[in-house]
Amino acid sequence: MKKLSFNFIIVTVLTLTVNISLIVFTVLQINSTDALQQSWDDTATIKVVNAIELAELERNFGYVGFIHHFKNYIIRRDPAFFDLAERRYVKSKASLAQLQNTLSGTSSNQHINIILETLELYYQKLLYARDNQHLDIAELDERVKVDDSRAQMALETLRLEVLPKLKALKSQTAMTTKQINQRNIILLTILLPILLISSLFTLKLLRKEYRSSRQLNTILNLSPDGILYIDDHGKIIRSNESASSILGYSAEELSEMTVEQLVPEQLRAGHKNSRMQFMSKNQSLSMEQRHKNLLCKTKDRGEIEVAISLANKLIGKHFHTVCMIKDKTVHKQLTIEATTDHLTGLLNRRAFDSALEIELQQCSHRQQPLSLILIDLDNFKLVNDEYGHEMGDKALVFLANFLKSHSRQYDHIVRWGGDEFILICPNLGPKDSLQFAQRLRKQFFNDESKWPEHQTLSIGIHTSLVDENLSPKRLLSGADKALFLAKEQGKNCVKHYKDSLQTVYVHPKANND
């Protein structure tokens, strides 16, 4: 207090001599404040709007928005999902229109057009699905497939363009604020009235800085992906709410960590070297397209698979990196649900097409045969009629578990529909497939734990030989014809499509020991 009074007396005595200098200094303060306000108004507001619109677009278009409802409609045919998808489509178009109006540059418009074209293609496929309800799920899914990889890359690029610019603008604003505060210190030693005026200016700037910080926090937390802001030593400076949700750490815990602590221990040394090399210049990198799985160490969930995008920028004298983390476990769970039969846990018809296509290609490359074994649970309708559908489901589950325990590890087991199952058996020729199928039929017949005890199997087989390269359609058709023959000749038997091979037939009343 004494020092303040002494300074006040000195400033009072010197008021007349420094008055002109103080006026000039005050004018400089006003000009600096106006310039800062103008800079923020000209750039930050637009960038904030762009970031919010981009986050809105991601929610409406991505795997929790339009695409999610689109896939659910294809699988479940529920009109409610069609309506949800259509509403998200309209909102996505509105966000794209807003971004086109505010984002400048030919590159940004090109990315927006790519996303818009993909969105329109998805919508046309949605309308096609609505008008073609007679198609089965597998065929309809094949016809409405959309390659959205270019749209994903375009969206990623737009996101990486917005966030680093906001970081740079915030840093520039902070530097300007620091310069003004230094001038305020000078004023405190000169005159109390100038101190009061300077304090008002400082308060005004701090309020603007606080508002800009809150706006930036809002933008970061709107992102569905985790965001980490990292300095050139690998220390995590800042994070958003999604990062805490994915990684399990609070924002305070993350601020005490380095990015290497989120990397599996066996990879940390190599990761540190790669990070230091990456942070040596301005650049961006998306690691989502790599074939190798990226693992991230979390607090409570162990190691999870993630997709990572990076943007490195020189801010002041040091490089800083924005790291965006996407949790792929949710997407994988949706994929599993879409390709798995809910009753038996086996692959469904949708997964069958992909598995058979891949195995045929691999067997052709390796010069190996492939056999398709079509299995039917005999008299299943009678089981449903006599005991009810609940017991019928138990019989199907028993057969599914039986096939799991009696097939090879690399065979694919599929519930084809109703009481029919399929085994995709690579490297299994006609003779071996007959022996294998006969063994399955006999073991099932003699299994005393099954219910009903009299249940039997009819099996049809078709084999794609090395020199044939049969199409999936022909292979399935042949197995179906062979199964029909097995049914026609008394059930509880095995038939192969090849006329030149001896077909084993066992009548249901014959000895099965």
TIDO-41401 format. One record per residue (C-alpha): residue in three letters; x, y, z. Coordinates in nm, 3 decimals, padded with zeros to 5 digits, always signed. Example, Ala and Ser with C-alpha at 12.3 -4.5 7.8 and 13.67 -1.06 7.14 Angstrom:
! TIDO-41401
("ALA",(+01.230,-00.450,+00.780)),
("SER",(+01.367,-00.106,+00.714)),
This chain:
! TIDO-41401
("MET",(+00.000,+00.000,+00.000)),
("LYS",(+00.286,+00.239,+00.086)),
("LYS",(+00.455,+00.159,-00.244)),
("LEU",(+00.130,+00.223,-00.429)),
("SER",(+00.085,+00.562,-00.251)),
("PHE",(+00.443,+00.658,-00.326)),
("ASN",(+00.399,+00.569,-00.691)),
("PHE",(+00.071,+00.761,-00.698)),
("ILE",(+00.244,+01.078,-00.564)),
("ILE",(+00.522,+01.044,-00.818)),
("VAL",(+00.276,+00.989,-01.102)),
("THR",(+00.071,+01.290,-00.988)),
("VAL",(+00.378,+01.512,-00.999)),
("LEU",(+00.471,+01.385,-01.343)),
("THR",(+00.120,+01.399,-01.489)),
("LEU",(+00.173,+01.719,-01.684)),
("THR",(+00.499,+01.597,-01.839)),
("VAL",(+00.377,+01.253,-01.936)),
("ASN",(+00.023,+01.348,-02.034)),
("ILE",(+00.093,+01.347,-02.406)),
("SER",(+00.274,+01.014,-02.380)),
("LEU",(-00.016,+00.865,-02.184)),
("ILE",(-00.267,+00.981,-02.442)),
("VAL",(-00.062,+00.821,-02.718)),
("PHE",(-00.026,+00.506,-02.511)),
("THR",(-00.401,+00.493,-02.447)),
("VAL",(-00.469,+00.532,-02.817)),
("LEU",(-00.234,+00.242,-02.886)),
("GLN",(-00.423,+00.033,-02.630)),
("ILE",(-00.755,+00.112,-02.795)),
("ASN",(-00.618,+00.036,-03.141)),
("SER",(-00.470,-00.294,-03.021)),
("THR",(-00.801,-00.397,-02.865)),
("ASP",(-00.997,-00.304,-03.176)),
("ALA",(-00.750,-00.490,-03.398)),
("LEU",(-00.779,-00.800,-03.178)),
("GLN",(-01.158,-00.778,-03.183)),
("GLN",(-01.160,-00.732,-03.559)),
("SER",(-00.924,-01.026,-03.606)),
("TRP",(-01.147,-01.251,-03.397)),
("ASP",(-01.466,-01.130,-03.563)),
("ASP",(-01.320,-01.178,-03.910)),
("THR",(-01.179,-01.524,-03.862)),
("ALA",(-01.272,-01.702,-03.542)),
("THR",(-01.648,-01.673,-03.571)),
("ILE",(-01.647,-01.831,-03.915)),
("LYS",(-01.412,-02.106,-03.799)),
("VAL",(-01.627,-02.178,-03.494)),
("VAL",(-01.937,-02.202,-03.713)),
("ASN",(-01.750,-02.428,-03.954)),
("ALA",(-01.632,-02.656,-03.675)),
("ILE",(-01.981,-02.682,-03.527)),
("GLU",(-02.133,-02.755,-03.867)),
("LEU",(-01.863,-03.015,-03.933)),
("ALA",(-01.938,-03.187,-03.602)),
("GLU",(-02.311,-03.176,-03.684)),
("LEU",(-02.239,-03.330,-04.024)),
("GLU",(-02.039,-03.612,-03.863)),
("ARG",(-02.324,-03.695,-03.624)),
("ASN",(-02.590,-03.689,-03.894)),
("PHE",(-02.396,-03.869,-04.169)),
("GLY",(-02.158,-04.105,-03.989)),
("TYR",(-02.187,-04.450,-03.827)),
("VAL",(-02.419,-04.319,-03.553)),
("GLY",(-02.634,-04.119,-03.798)),
("PHE",(-02.755,-04.173,-04.154)),
("ILE",(-02.526,-04.468,-04.231)),
("HIS",(-02.627,-04.643,-03.906)),
("HIS",(-03.001,-04.609,-03.983)),
("PHE",(-02.936,-04.699,-04.350)),
("LYS",(-02.771,-05.029,-04.253)),
("ASN",(-03.040,-05.106,-03.996)),
("TYR",(-03.311,-05.049,-04.258)),
("ILE",(-03.137,-05.283,-04.505)),
("ILE",(-03.110,-05.558,-04.243)),
("ARG",(-03.440,-05.519,-04.054)),
("ARG",(-03.675,-05.360,-04.316)),
("ASP",(-03.830,-05.148,-04.039)),
("PRO",(-03.988,-04.826,-04.184)),
("ALA",(-03.885,-04.643,-03.867)),
("PHE",(-03.519,-04.675,-03.968)),
("PHE",(-03.606,-04.543,-04.316)),
("ASP",(-03.763,-04.234,-04.160)),
("LEU",(-03.464,-04.184,-03.929)),
("ALA",(-03.221,-04.220,-04.219)),
("GLU",(-03.420,-03.972,-04.432)),
("ARG",(-03.423,-03.712,-04.156)),
("ARG",(-03.048,-03.749,-04.106)),
("TYR",(-03.005,-03.716,-04.484)),
("VAL",(-03.186,-03.380,-04.483)),
("LYS",(-02.982,-03.252,-04.187)),
("SER",(-02.657,-03.366,-04.352)),
("LYS",(-02.744,-03.175,-04.670)),
("ALA",(-02.817,-02.862,-04.465)),
("SER",(-02.479,-02.886,-04.291)),
("LEU",(-02.300,-02.932,-04.625)),
("ALA",(-02.479,-02.628,-04.768)),
("GLN",(-02.374,-02.419,-04.468)),
("LEU",(-02.012,-02.534,-04.503)),
("GLN",(-02.013,-02.445,-04.874)),
("ASN",(-02.123,-02.092,-04.785)),
("THR",(-01.860,-02.037,-04.516)),
("LEU",(-01.555,-02.242,-04.617)),
("SER",(-01.333,-02.074,-04.873)),
("GLY",(-01.094,-02.235,-05.117)),
("THR",(-01.125,-02.470,-05.411)),
("SER",(-00.988,-02.763,-05.210)),
("SER",(-01.254,-02.732,-04.938)),
("ASN",(-01.534,-02.714,-05.195)),
("GLN",(-01.399,-03.023,-05.369)),
("HIS",(-01.405,-03.218,-05.040)),
("ILE",(-01.759,-03.097,-04.968)),
("ASN",(-01.873,-03.202,-05.317)),
("ILE",(-01.724,-03.551,-05.264)),
("ILE",(-01.918,-03.589,-04.938)),
("LEU",(-02.236,-03.456,-05.102)),
("GLU",(-02.205,-03.698,-05.395)),
("THR",(-02.160,-03.991,-05.153)),
("LEU",(-02.458,-03.877,-04.946)),
("GLU",(-02.679,-03.854,-05.256)),
("LEU",(-02.564,-04.199,-05.369)),
("TYR",(-02.652,-04.342,-05.027)),
("TYR",(-02.995,-04.179,-05.046)),
("GLN",(-03.063,-04.323,-05.391)),
("LYS",(-02.965,-04.667,-05.257)),
("LEU",(-03.202,-04.611,-04.963)),
("LEU",(-03.491,-04.537,-05.201)),
("TYR",(-03.395,-04.842,-05.409)),
("ALA",(-03.407,-05.059,-05.096)),
("ARG",(-03.752,-04.921,-05.009)),
("ASP",(-03.883,-05.008,-05.356)),
("ASN",(-03.730,-05.357,-05.370)),
("GLN",(-03.847,-05.520,-05.049)),
("HIS",(-03.896,-05.850,-05.231)),
("LEU",(-03.520,-05.908,-05.245)),
("ASP",(-03.356,-06.112,-04.969)),
("ILE",(-03.117,-05.937,-04.733)),
("ALA",(-02.796,-06.068,-04.892)),
("GLU",(-02.894,-05.968,-05.247)),
("LEU",(-03.032,-05.631,-05.140)),
("ASP",(-02.722,-05.557,-04.935)),
("GLU",(-02.504,-05.636,-05.235)),
("ARG",(-02.705,-05.407,-05.461)),
("VAL",(-02.701,-05.108,-05.225)),
("LYS",(-02.333,-05.119,-05.135)),
("VAL",(-02.166,-04.777,-05.147)),
("ASP",(-01.793,-04.710,-05.149)),
("ASP",(-01.767,-04.420,-04.904)),
("SER",(-01.389,-04.425,-04.859)),
("ARG",(-01.342,-04.100,-05.056)),
("ALA",(-01.605,-03.929,-04.845)),
("GLN",(-01.436,-04.047,-04.524)),
("MET",(-01.102,-03.909,-04.642)),
("ALA",(-01.267,-03.580,-04.746)),
("LEU",(-01.436,-03.548,-04.405)),
("GLU",(-01.108,-03.624,-04.229)),
("THR",(-00.928,-03.357,-04.434)),
("LEU",(-01.194,-03.095,-04.354)),
("ARG",(-01.168,-03.177,-03.984)),
("LEU",(-00.790,-03.147,-03.984)),
("GLU",(-00.814,-02.813,-04.165)),
("VAL",(-01.046,-02.658,-03.905)),
("LEU",(-00.890,-02.757,-03.571)),
("PRO",(-00.523,-02.660,-03.631)),
("LYS",(-00.635,-02.319,-03.761)),
("LEU",(-00.826,-02.257,-03.439)),
("LYS",(-00.520,-02.357,-03.237)),
("ALA",(-00.301,-02.115,-03.429)),
("LEU",(-00.558,-01.836,-03.392)),
("LYS",(-00.584,-01.898,-03.018)),
("SER",(-00.204,-01.884,-02.986)),
("GLN",(-00.192,-01.559,-03.183)),
("THR",(-00.465,-01.410,-02.961)),
("ALA",(-00.275,-01.512,-02.649)),
("MET",(+00.046,-01.350,-02.777)),
("THR",(-00.138,-01.023,-02.851)),
("THR",(-00.293,-01.030,-02.503)),
("LYS",(+00.050,-01.079,-02.348)),
("GLN",(+00.189,-00.772,-02.528)),
("ILE",(-00.098,-00.558,-02.407)),
("ASN",(-00.055,-00.680,-02.048)),
("GLN",(+00.311,-00.580,-02.059)),
("ARG",(+00.205,-00.227,-02.145)),
("ASN",(-00.034,-00.235,-01.852)),
("ILE",(+00.253,-00.303,-01.612)),
("ILE",(+00.419,+00.014,-01.735)),
("LEU",(+00.100,+00.210,-01.672)),
("LEU",(+00.081,+00.084,-01.311)),
("THR",(+00.409,+00.258,-01.233)),
("ILE",(+00.299,+00.585,-01.385)),
("LEU",(-00.048,+00.681,-01.277)),
("LEU",(-00.339,+00.529,-01.091)),
("PRO",(-00.607,+00.659,-01.331)),
("ILE",(-00.414,+00.502,-01.617)),
("LEU",(-00.395,+00.184,-01.409)),
("LEU",(-00.773,+00.184,-01.379)),
("ILE",(-00.816,+00.243,-01.750)),
("SER",(-00.564,-00.026,-01.828)),
("SER",(-00.743,-00.264,-01.589)),
("LEU",(-01.066,-00.209,-01.777)),
("PHE",(-00.892,-00.291,-02.104)),
("THR",(-00.735,-00.599,-01.949)),
("LEU",(-01.068,-00.715,-01.809)),
("LYS",(-01.224,-00.673,-02.150)),
("LEU",(-00.949,-00.877,-02.312)),
("LEU",(-00.967,-01.147,-02.048)),
("ARG",(-01.341,-01.178,-02.099)),
("LYS",(-01.285,-01.216,-02.471)),
("GLU",(-01.013,-01.471,-02.407)),
("TYR",(-01.245,-01.662,-02.175)),
("ARG",(-01.524,-01.659,-02.432)),
("SER",(-01.287,-01.778,-02.703)),
("SER",(-01.159,-02.054,-02.473)),
("ARG",(-01.515,-02.168,-02.398)),
("GLN",(-01.599,-02.163,-02.766)),
("LEU",(-01.293,-02.373,-02.840)),
("ASN",(-01.386,-02.620,-02.564)),
("THR",(-01.736,-02.647,-02.708)),
("ILE",(-01.596,-02.721,-03.052)),
("LEU",(-01.357,-02.985,-02.920)),
("ASN",(-01.627,-03.156,-02.713)),
("LEU",(-01.870,-03.165,-03.005)),
("SER",(-01.637,-03.401,-03.189)),
("PRO",(-01.738,-03.769,-03.161)),
("ASP",(-01.368,-03.859,-03.189)),
("GLY",(-01.113,-03.824,-02.914)),
("ILE",(-00.879,-03.525,-02.957)),
("LEU",(-00.538,-03.487,-02.792)),
("TYR",(-00.324,-03.174,-02.822)),
("ILE",(+00.042,-03.272,-02.779)),
("ASP",(+00.361,-03.065,-02.746)),
("ASP",(+00.697,-03.144,-02.906)),
("HIS",(+00.800,-03.355,-02.603)),
("GLY",(+00.499,-03.583,-02.639)),
("LYS",(+00.321,-03.436,-02.335)),
("ILE",(-00.057,-03.415,-02.358)),
("ILE",(-00.150,-03.050,-02.313)),
("ARG",(-00.522,-03.072,-02.373)),
("SER",(-00.795,-03.327,-02.445)),
("ASN",(-01.168,-03.335,-02.514)),
("GLU",(-01.452,-03.528,-02.349)),
("SER",(-01.455,-03.798,-02.618)),
("ALA",(-01.087,-03.872,-02.547)),
("SER",(-01.170,-03.928,-02.179)),
("SER",(-01.463,-04.151,-02.275)),
("ILE",(-01.253,-04.365,-02.511)),
("LEU",(-00.937,-04.386,-02.299)),
("GLY",(-01.095,-04.396,-01.953)),
("TYR",(-00.875,-04.117,-01.812)),
("SER",(-01.003,-03.781,-01.688)),
("ALA",(-00.880,-03.460,-01.850)),
("GLU",(-00.663,-03.396,-01.542)),
("GLU",(-00.506,-03.742,-01.563)),
("LEU",(-00.434,-03.703,-01.934)),
("SER",(-00.268,-03.365,-01.875)),
("GLU",(-00.012,-03.543,-01.655)),
("MET",(+00.066,-03.809,-01.916)),
("THR",(+00.273,-03.842,-02.232)),
("VAL",(+00.129,-03.994,-02.547)),
("GLU",(+00.371,-04.289,-02.515)),
("GLN",(+00.183,-04.399,-02.201)),
("LEU",(-00.116,-04.474,-02.426)),
("VAL",(+00.093,-04.702,-02.650)),
("PRO",(+00.137,-05.076,-02.571)),
("GLU",(+00.463,-05.122,-02.379)),
("GLN",(+00.634,-05.332,-02.646)),
("LEU",(+00.582,-05.055,-02.903)),
("ARG",(+00.672,-04.746,-02.701)),
("ALA",(+01.037,-04.713,-02.803)),
("GLY",(+00.956,-04.738,-03.172)),
("HIS",(+00.659,-04.504,-03.133)),
("LYS",(+00.872,-04.235,-02.971)),
("ASN",(+01.121,-04.242,-03.258)),
("SER",(+00.841,-04.226,-03.515)),
("ARG",(+00.674,-03.938,-03.329)),
("MET",(+00.991,-03.731,-03.313)),
("GLN",(+01.047,-03.784,-03.684)),
("PHE",(+00.687,-03.691,-03.766)),
("MET",(+00.699,-03.375,-03.552)),
("SER",(+00.999,-03.237,-03.741)),
("LYS",(+00.784,-03.054,-04.001)),
("ASN",(+00.433,-02.936,-04.085)),
("GLN",(+00.235,-03.237,-04.211)),
("SER",(-00.080,-03.445,-04.174)),
("LEU",(-00.120,-03.822,-04.163)),
("SER",(-00.420,-04.056,-04.152)),
("MET",(-00.332,-04.400,-04.015)),
("GLU",(-00.683,-04.546,-04.061)),
("GLN",(-00.612,-04.692,-04.406)),
("ARG",(-00.319,-04.907,-04.291)),
("HIS",(-00.368,-05.284,-04.295)),
("LYS",(-00.202,-05.323,-03.956)),
("ASN",(-00.431,-05.282,-03.654)),
("LEU",(-00.351,-04.985,-03.430)),
("LEU",(-00.383,-05.056,-03.059)),
("CYS",(-00.427,-04.802,-02.781)),
("LYS",(-00.382,-04.870,-02.410)),
("THR",(-00.677,-04.757,-02.198)),
("LYS",(-00.724,-04.723,-01.824)),
("ASP",(-00.996,-04.984,-01.771)),
("ARG",(-01.054,-05.169,-02.101)),
("GLY",(-00.703,-05.291,-02.178)),
("GLU",(-00.586,-05.249,-02.536)),
("ILE",(-00.846,-05.143,-02.794)),
("GLU",(-00.826,-05.107,-03.171)),
("VAL",(-00.835,-04.746,-03.291)),
("ALA",(-00.800,-04.534,-03.603)),
("ILE",(-00.570,-04.233,-03.568)),
("SER",(-00.525,-03.912,-03.768)),
("LEU",(-00.246,-03.663,-03.700)),
("ALA",(-00.180,-03.300,-03.792)),
("ASN",(+00.151,-03.135,-03.698)),
("LYS",(+00.199,-02.757,-03.699)),
("LEU",(+00.476,-02.517,-03.603)),
("ILE",(+00.326,-02.272,-03.352)),
("GLY",(+00.574,-02.011,-03.240)),
("LYS",(+00.907,-02.187,-03.201)),
("HIS",(+00.774,-02.533,-03.122)),
("PHE",(+00.581,-02.799,-03.310)),
("HIS",(+00.247,-02.912,-03.173)),
("THR",(+00.034,-03.208,-03.286)),
("VAL",(-00.340,-03.263,-03.294)),
("CYS",(-00.415,-03.635,-03.258)),
("MET",(-00.766,-03.759,-03.339)),
("ILE",(-00.865,-04.103,-03.205)),
("LYS",(-01.159,-04.310,-03.329)),
("ASP",(-01.269,-04.619,-03.132)),
("LYS",(-01.322,-04.900,-03.387)),
("THR",(-01.466,-05.150,-03.138)),
("VAL",(-01.820,-05.010,-03.178)),
("HIS",(-01.800,-05.038,-03.556)),
("LYS",(-01.665,-05.393,-03.528)),
("GLN",(-01.949,-05.491,-03.294)),
("LEU",(-02.203,-05.365,-03.549)),
("THR",(-02.027,-05.569,-03.818)),
("ILE",(-02.039,-05.883,-03.601)),
("GLU",(-02.410,-05.833,-03.532)),
("ALA",(-02.478,-05.788,-03.904)),
("THR",(-02.298,-06.110,-04.002)),
("THR",(-02.397,-06.345,-03.718)),
("ASP",(-02.710,-06.556,-03.677)),
("HIS",(-02.864,-06.444,-03.348)),
("LEU",(-02.997,-06.789,-03.250)),
("THR",(-02.695,-07.014,-03.313)),
("GLY",(-02.404,-06.769,-03.315)),
("LEU",(-02.296,-06.903,-03.655)),
("LEU",(-02.230,-06.698,-03.966)),
("ASN",(-02.546,-06.588,-04.146)),
("ARG",(-02.628,-06.579,-04.518)),
("ARG",(-02.480,-06.233,-04.554)),
("ALA",(-02.144,-06.349,-04.422)),
("PHE",(-02.162,-06.668,-04.631)),
("ASP",(-02.127,-06.485,-04.964)),
("SER",(-01.808,-06.309,-04.857)),
("ALA",(-01.654,-06.618,-04.692)),
("LEU",(-01.721,-06.844,-04.992)),
("GLU",(-01.584,-06.589,-05.240)),
("ILE",(-01.262,-06.551,-05.041)),
("GLU",(-01.211,-06.927,-04.993)),
("LEU",(-01.271,-06.998,-05.364)),
("GLN",(-01.008,-06.740,-05.458)),
("GLN",(-00.757,-06.880,-05.210)),
("CYS",(-00.816,-07.241,-05.318)),
("SER",(-00.775,-07.141,-05.682)),
("HIS",(-00.448,-06.965,-05.599)),
("ARG",(-00.321,-07.266,-05.400)),
("GLN",(-00.444,-07.519,-05.656)),
("GLN",(-00.670,-07.688,-05.401)),
("PRO",(-01.029,-07.821,-05.423)),
("LEU",(-01.313,-07.681,-05.214)),
("SER",(-01.627,-07.865,-05.102)),
("LEU",(-01.960,-07.714,-05.006)),
("ILE",(-02.160,-07.933,-04.768)),
("LEU",(-02.531,-07.852,-04.734)),
("ILE",(-02.692,-08.007,-04.424)),
("ASP",(-03.065,-08.039,-04.353)),
("LEU",(-03.221,-08.143,-04.023)),
("ASP",(-03.470,-08.413,-04.122)),
("ASN",(-03.837,-08.378,-04.024)),
("PHE",(-03.773,-08.050,-03.845)),
("LYS",(-04.125,-07.925,-03.921)),
("LEU",(-04.267,-08.218,-03.725)),
("VAL",(-04.054,-08.120,-03.426)),
("ASN",(-04.192,-07.766,-03.437)),
("ASP",(-04.548,-07.888,-03.480)),
("GLU",(-04.529,-08.146,-03.201)),
("TYR",(-04.311,-07.973,-02.941)),
("GLY",(-04.333,-07.604,-03.029)),
("HIS",(-04.090,-07.352,-03.172)),
("GLU",(-03.895,-07.311,-02.848)),
("MET",(-03.794,-07.676,-02.852)),
("GLY",(-03.731,-07.649,-03.226)),
("ASP",(-03.485,-07.368,-03.155)),
("LYS",(-03.308,-07.590,-02.901)),
("ALA",(-03.271,-07.860,-03.166)),
("LEU",(-03.114,-07.606,-03.405)),
("VAL",(-02.874,-07.482,-03.138)),
("PHE",(-02.773,-07.841,-03.059)),
("LEU",(-02.694,-07.907,-03.426)),
("ALA",(-02.497,-07.582,-03.449)),
("ASN",(-02.284,-07.680,-03.148)),
("PHE",(-02.244,-08.031,-03.287)),
("LEU",(-02.108,-07.893,-03.615)),
("LYS",(-01.871,-07.661,-03.429)),
("SER",(-01.721,-07.948,-03.231)),
("HIS",(-01.697,-08.191,-03.526)),
("SER",(-01.565,-07.967,-03.805)),
("ARG",(-01.214,-07.847,-03.876)),
("GLN",(-01.087,-07.523,-03.728)),
("TYR",(-01.062,-07.351,-04.065)),
("ASP",(-01.402,-07.465,-04.196)),
("HIS",(-01.677,-07.201,-04.212)),
("ILE",(-02.010,-07.299,-04.052)),
("VAL",(-02.317,-07.109,-04.172)),
("ARG",(-02.681,-07.118,-04.079)),
("TRP",(-02.833,-07.097,-04.425)),
("GLY",(-03.188,-07.055,-04.302)),
("GLY",(-03.457,-07.251,-04.123)),
("ASP",(-03.321,-07.600,-04.063)),
("GLU",(-03.040,-07.583,-04.323)),
("PHE",(-02.671,-07.538,-04.246)),
("ILE",(-02.367,-07.509,-04.473)),
("LEU",(-02.003,-07.606,-04.425)),
("ILE",(-01.742,-07.436,-04.646)),
("CYS",(-01.452,-07.683,-04.650)),
("PRO",(-01.133,-07.568,-04.825)),
("ASN",(-00.882,-07.831,-04.944)),
("LEU",(-01.141,-08.110,-04.929)),
("GLY",(-01.195,-08.314,-05.247)),
("PRO",(-01.493,-08.531,-05.348)),
("LYS",(-01.379,-08.849,-05.175)),
("ASP",(-01.268,-08.679,-04.854)),
("SER",(-01.583,-08.468,-04.840)),
("LEU",(-01.800,-08.780,-04.873)),
("GLN",(-01.611,-08.950,-04.590)),
("PHE",(-01.628,-08.638,-04.375)),
("ALA",(-02.003,-08.593,-04.436)),
("GLN",(-02.071,-08.961,-04.367)),
("ARG",(-01.881,-08.932,-04.040)),
("LEU",(-02.089,-08.629,-03.941)),
("ARG",(-02.414,-08.807,-04.029)),
("LYS",(-02.326,-09.123,-03.831)),
("GLN",(-02.194,-08.937,-03.526)),
("PHE",(-02.506,-08.723,-03.514)),
("PHE",(-02.732,-09.028,-03.552)),
("ASN",(-02.552,-09.209,-03.268)),
("ASP",(-02.529,-08.906,-03.037)),
("GLU",(-02.747,-09.002,-02.739)),
("SER",(-02.744,-08.649,-02.598)),
("LYS",(-02.938,-08.499,-02.888)),
("TRP",(-03.306,-08.421,-02.874)),
("PRO",(-03.528,-08.556,-03.019)),
("GLU",(-03.334,-08.881,-03.015)),
("HIS",(-03.464,-08.992,-03.358)),
("GLN",(-03.336,-08.677,-03.534)),
("THR",(-03.123,-08.742,-03.848)),
("LEU",(-02.935,-08.544,-04.112)),
("SER",(-02.958,-08.534,-04.492)),
("ILE",(-02.647,-08.398,-04.661)),
("GLY",(-02.571,-08.276,-05.014)),
("ILE",(-02.219,-08.202,-05.141)),
("HIS",(-02.067,-08.026,-05.437)),
("THR",(-01.693,-07.985,-05.497)),
("SER",(-01.504,-07.728,-05.699)),
("LEU",(-01.202,-07.912,-05.838)),
("VAL",(-00.870,-07.748,-05.917)),
("ASP",(-00.939,-07.740,-06.292)),
("GLU",(-01.304,-07.629,-06.259)),
("ASN",(-01.309,-07.300,-06.065)),
("LEU",(-01.686,-07.317,-06.013)),
("SER",(-01.872,-06.997,-05.934)),
("PRO",(-02.038,-06.966,-05.591)),
("LYS",(-02.380,-06.988,-05.754)),
("ARG",(-02.302,-07.314,-05.938)),
("LEU",(-02.139,-07.464,-05.631)),
("LEU",(-02.441,-07.388,-05.414)),
("SER",(-02.683,-07.507,-05.682)),
("GLY",(-02.500,-07.840,-05.711)),
("ALA",(-02.502,-07.894,-05.334)),
("ASP",(-02.873,-07.811,-05.326)),
("LYS",(-02.948,-08.067,-05.599)),
("ALA",(-02.746,-08.329,-05.413)),
("LEU",(-02.940,-08.254,-05.094)),
("PHE",(-03.265,-08.292,-05.286)),
("LEU",(-03.153,-08.638,-05.401)),
("ALA",(-03.068,-08.731,-05.042)),
("LYS",(-03.416,-08.628,-04.931)),
("GLU",(-03.580,-08.812,-05.219)),
("GLN",(-03.397,-09.136,-05.140)),
("GLY",(-03.515,-09.166,-04.783)),
("LYS",(-03.326,-08.899,-04.584)),
("ASN",(-03.051,-08.977,-04.331)),
("CYS",(-02.799,-09.011,-04.614)),
("VAL",(-02.524,-08.831,-04.805)),
("LYS",(-02.527,-08.745,-05.175)),
("HIS",(-02.259,-08.588,-05.392)),
("TYR",(-02.343,-08.393,-05.706)),
("LYS",(-02.072,-08.564,-05.913)),
("ASP",(-02.233,-08.849,-06.109)),
("SER",(-01.900,-09.024,-06.156)),
("LEU",(-01.851,-09.071,-05.778)),
("GLN",(-02.016,-09.344,-05.581)),
("THR",(-02.290,-09.205,-05.362)),
("VAL",(-02.344,-09.364,-05.027)),
("TYR",(-02.707,-09.412,-04.932)),
("VAL",(-02.831,-09.530,-04.596)),
("HIS",(-03.200,-09.575,-04.533)),
("PRO",(-03.327,-09.431,-04.202)),
("LYS",(-03.411,-09.780,-04.077)),
("ALA",(-03.068,-09.919,-04.161)),
("ASN",(-02.801,-09.989,-03.906)),
("ASN",(-02.600,-09.676,-03.827)),
("ASP",(-02.328,-09.831,-03.612)),
